[in-house]
Amino acid sequence: MNIEPQHIRVKKGAIGRAVVVAGDPERVVFISHFLSRPRVVNRHRFLVYTGYYKGKKVSIASHGIGMPSMSIAVEELHALGAQTIIRLGTAGGIAEDLVYGDVVLPTYAESTPGGTIGEYLGRSKKRFFPDAKLMRDLSKNLEKEGIKSRYGGIFSSNAFYAEGKISKKYTAVEMECAALFALAKLRNFRAGAALVISDSITNKEMSRMLNSTEMSHYLSSATKAVLGTLSMYA
């Protein structure tokens, strides 16, 4: 499918083959500090930087909140040349032993049938998978950075303020990965995710969501691992 990007207004060549995406534009700025020669290539709707990590061209893009916004960003990034996309995001813990800063690597992402994904694939399918090799490489790079990660199934929610009703069978909850993984399968590109725990819906002592400044402490090493992984695919 050929699309004409309406929101990321750049020419082909401005976006690297390997891209890290994050919901929060502040996190995109934070990640850009790890690149050499970073430059803003788009400010319209989605903030996008392109630079170099270990000599490899990498881009960083915001994707907004929720699966509709994620799908627009990913469709346009792929149309502009992205072949590998990793979401470096936050998630709410469901597994009771998760603590602030823990990293969850999704084995799958489920969502309620219908909605954004239903517009693409119909209502029958609700479980979507990341690229297995990409996730193994990401796990190894997290380990090199001294980060203990864990695999688990996650739920991609459509309603932030209704997440307390989500089944406890999932490890964590967020709002975008199911769309990312579904589009990766549909459009034939690699996708993965590293999710840093920012709060918990099961542990009352972690009910407060950490802000961007508080999360930066936990995100530094995870950022290096994600960029290191992407540099292998750039």
Steps between C-alpha positions, in 0.01 A plus 500: 500500500641837400404797715586868482596608856286789618645554847871418481592749231843391384647354186619143473851474635428721801385199706738219591427134434504448878268708719425524871153633578364640825167650594633802687677770292711580809634143488587547134708805594660298783594214265640743242777591747643150453551554126787668324401780261129489589276734306128564500354391165131541585295700751158470337276276714783260586843610622771317306879507536759329282861448604762230544566237764828308474530637147160367389215725390209484744181702536290575807131587473211579731184302436250661736256316725296200393476271202343744251792740544756218501360361175533835322859547616604145412332499159682820407836399645487174306397681182804724548740206527486359855553122502556442873303681771536461876263668743682624812204572720353486845246256635295438808592188690240228548730226629521580871878455529583771244659817639577844360757480220460129423506425127238277339564346158163407345462145375168612353258791521124451517226756458123506495384388153392785276619859529806606301623147432149392402503765227802322350435134577140459611388403848613136510863540610616655825852361570807634319868415523832687480791381286661214693860559390476873564374432852782253569756759389329763715506269803873439454572871474295575810704237685823666380374827651440324832121507464301202614201461270215254494281364225124508530173550320359852509167669435469804274215701646263738324390673821767636737258562786339156477820297528417383852258249344767322293560130562780412739625237252708770331841619619442868420270743322569780252317647200691448173695176451217294351464752217877511444530122484189462282626754247846341498341173392270669250766724343794258532745681729664405831357631828570459867463680831666562833255622764622668817264474798379844609216399734286203602131421491538220756753643749352795693849615600571559129168654399663838430634522145857629481547816292749548215774633727466209743494247215821635344705322768361164388496576129869581449632143488190374320554767233856381440376142464226595256730716288768231508249249372376730226856566386518129413211546255577846362 
